[in-house]
Amino acid sequence: MLSSIAKPFAALALAAALISIVLAALGASPIGVFAALGEGAFGSWYACADTIVKSTPLVFTGLAVSLAFSGALWNIGADGQLTIGAIAAGAIGPHLGNFPHAIAIAIILAAGALGGAVWGAVAGWLRARRDVNEVISTIMLNFVAVQALSWVVHGPLMEPSRAYPTSSPIARAAQLEFYFAPSRINLGMILAVALAAACYLLLFRTGAGFELRAMGRNRRAATFFAIRIPALTLWVMALSGALAGLGGAVQISAISHRLYEKLSPGWGFEAIAVALVARLNPLGIIPAAILFGALDNGSQAMQRTQGVSPELVQVIQGLVILIILAFDTPAWSGLRENIFGAPHDAAAAAPLAEMPDA
Amino acid sequence: MLRANAITRRFGRTLALDAVDFEALPGEIHALVGENGAGKTTLMNVLAGSLAADHGEAVLDGRRLQSGSPRAALAAGIAAVHQSPMLFERMTWEENLALGGFDTGAGALDLDAVAARARSLAAKLGFEMPPAGATVENRSVAERVRLEVLRALSFNPRVLILDEPTSVLAPSELAAFLDLLRSLRADGRIVVMITHKLAEAIAVADRITVLRRGRVVARTTPADTSEAQLAGLMIGEIVTQPAASAAPPPSGAPVLLIENLTLDDRTGRRILDRLSFRVAAGEIVGIAGVDGNGQTELVEVLAGVRRPSSGKVTLHGGSSGAMAVIPQNRDLDGLILDMRLWENLILARPLREQVTSHGWLNVSRAIDLCRQLIDRFRIRAPGPETLAGALSGGNRQRLEVARAIASRPRVIVAHNICRGLDLAATADVHRAILDFASAPSGGAAVLISSDLDELLAICGRLLIISRGKIRETSPGQRDPERLGLLMAGARD
């Protein structure tokens, strides 16, 4: 529907208007700042390429979040799952020197996906078998993952000279190459786009995806129709974790080549915003991730030329999300109702409005 | 005096209310009758302020009510009890009532005071409250209705509007409830009762207003009309009740055999008590009972949502797809309101399997199937892509019945299948069940209901459920009064 595409842009415009007021109050020129932001994100071939590279992890984690959220499984743990995936990739990566390139890539990515899947499955199992709320378990597992990363780069995986808290670099064979050097465009984004299409097909064109969406919309009805909720919960959380973990492995393989502390600047959390802006539609994840990647990327140029703090971009991101969510409320539904004659008594509220039952 | 002047309200392309005039006087019970989708509930929502009218106004005692403000309506003295319970399931009944007008304390919440006021009001009205601290989720439907009425009354309203309040009540509870309405009338209040049960309207109302398709088609009094005439006014044609299949069923092998089914809840309370019965092919068996005697749990066990403590359910001739269950709470358990009709259809596993191959969902086949069923079962809907929530209650139920029958089960188990439905929808649903049972393939149906008339109309055999136990009635036993006593727990 047109409105679902136009909405994020309208929200963006409104956020820009609000931020202009802030900028003007700070004595900066709003137009100059936005021009620098756009220039930094899309101003050159290199800038565009870097925006793509910065968006890539957000596509993986955004897909992870949207898949879980579609089943009303509130996976807040994409960051931890990505981290564990990265640890798995960073641990196996240095030992892949004797493999052909394609095999080494397959192994390192599979390791990342497996690591993330295990981390997601832990939360899935806790929910399915012990009825532990996944919001709590995934948040807790994030902390564990961050500390695990810190431990391995100071301990078992620390590079041989033991001078820096990083792991040994992964073998060349396991590194995703840059297609258009010096830009860092690599296979990662192509893989991410393919996975977005796959997730779309899974959700909307398969029986399993239908069961997942049914569970997300009405858990009780799903039980009445013999949808096996515990099994589905476990598998979806594992799959969600695998997507996030794969994102971590891609980051190791293509960009960072080694593990270090604070590897993720919060991709797993930004992913929640990405998924919400995309309204959980896997195909919408790509533009939504690029939007956030562009804001990240452009913020550096903004700081350089306009002397505005890059943190301001986080303010813009926050405003965009808030405004999109605000646009989702009855005012919009009412407009839609008048145009399309939609339900008047259904609790047709967006799934975003539903909070997990504590 | 409560007046509605030329109220019009539109939903998208549907005209729900078309310049409706309505009037109710102090000290009267005014019945508002009509089919599902006639606009009764919309009118109530406009009067109670939960919906704004497009045109027209509501006036109470000469003062115009602010449109679309429940708070203003309540302040003016209009309280409403909605058809679908608006209770907080996981809170206690005292906490639910504290949200009403009982809690007058400034700031601090005094639940004991709330409970005391509720009990004294309940005593005046002639019923008892649940034990202290009981959560709503474990109470029967009848108790919930009383809680809602009590919560509405806690505001001491001038006007009480009730939407289908009796649809969930058993015959034994009905008389007490109607007395409650009469005592409210005696206080000089205005009572507006929305109903499709014409006998009740005639029994209790002082005046009756009939709505059809958003218009008032008649204003009358019980003395001047009859059930048959009202039915004719409501639907524009006389629908005859389908004849009961009075002949004893073919005594073939049982399709469904239930042996010593027992269920204890977490606290060890016995919900189902060594329950046994059998259903043969081609048979429609009714299970009559007052709500809260184990029916919901029985349905949940049969649907596989709950595991019984002991006992056996045997289904001859089939796998898990051989039984289709239609749960009573169609909006919560049976349908996903914000999914499309075709998606709701393929919730049923046999239908889902029919439109998936190797895991892939064939969406266009599902839509075709849905379109066929919409035609065959006369579901009034724009098309398969409509959201289930956009359908009226009767059409939602037609969809559920269509889904159950299209799944080609050996047995259909349906719980309160016609609750809240109008005559036309009820007749449609009954006809579909009768056709299912009389088809050459010989389907069997188990109808669980608290509506004795409904069961007597279409069931060949009648069982009574009371306190989790099931008893067979003698084949000739058709006396509603006697059966009512059995439902209340009397020995045969």
Chai-1 contact restraints between the chains, C-beta under 6 A:
chainA,res_idxA,chainB,res_idxB,connection_type,confidence,min_distance_angstrom,max_distance_angstrom,comment,restraint_id
A,R205,B,L361,contact,1.0,0.0,6.0,A-B,restraint_1
A,T206,B,G359,contact,1.0,0.0,6.0,A-B,restraint_2
A,T206,B,W360,contact,1.0,0.0,6.0,A-B,restraint_3
A,T206,B,L361,contact,1.0,0.0,6.0,A-B,restraint_4
A,G207,B,R352,contact,1.0,0.0,6.0,A-B,restraint_5
A,G207,B,T356,contact,1.0,0.0,6.0,A-B,restraint_6
A,G207,B,G359,contact,1.0,0.0,6.0,A-B,restraint_7
A,G207,B,L361,contact,1.0,0.0,6.0,A-B,restraint_8
A,F210,B,L361,contact,1.0,0.0,6.0,A-B,restraint_9
A,R217,B,I336,contact,1.0,0.0,6.0,A-B,restraint_10
A,R217,B,D338,contact,1.0,0.0,6.0,A-B,restraint_11
A,R217,B,M339,contact,1.0,0.0,6.0,A-B,restraint_12
A,N218,B,I336,contact,1.0,0.0,6.0,A-B,restraint_13
A,R220,B,L332,contact,1.0,0.0,6.0,A-B,restraint_14
A,R220,B,D333,contact,1.0,0.0,6.0,A-B,restraint_15
A,A221,B,D333,contact,1.0,0.0,6.0,A-B,restraint_16
A,A221,B,I336,contact,1.0,0.0,6.0,A-B,restraint_17
A,T223,B,V305,contact,1.0,0.0,6.0,A-B,restraint_18
A,F224,B,A303,contact,1.0,0.0,6.0,A-B,restraint_19
A,F224,B,V305,contact,1.0,0.0,6.0,A-B,restraint_20
A,F224,B,P327,contact,1.0,0.0,6.0,A-B,restraint_21
A,F224,B,D333,contact,1.0,0.0,6.0,A-B,restraint_22
A,F225,B,L347,contact,1.0,0.0,6.0,A-B,restraint_23
A,A226,B,G304,contact,1.0,0.0,6.0,A-B,restraint_24
A,A226,B,R349,contact,1.0,0.0,6.0,A-B,restraint_25
A,G341,B,G12,contact,1.0,0.0,6.0,A-B,restraint_26
A,G341,B,R13,contact,1.0,0.0,6.0,A-B,restraint_27
A,P343,B,L387,contact,1.0,0.0,6.0,A-B,restraint_28
A,P343,B,G389,contact,1.0,0.0,6.0,A-B,restraint_29
A,P343,B,A390,contact,1.0,0.0,6.0,A-B,restraint_30
A,H344,B,F11,contact,1.0,0.0,6.0,A-B,restraint_31
A,A346,B,L337,contact,1.0,0.0,6.0,A-B,restraint_32
A,A346,B,D338,contact,1.0,0.0,6.0,A-B,restraint_33
A,A346,B,G389,contact,1.0,0.0,6.0,A-B,restraint_34
A,A348,B,D338,contact,1.0,0.0,6.0,A-B,restraint_35
A,A348,B,G389,contact,1.0,0.0,6.0,A-B,restraint_36
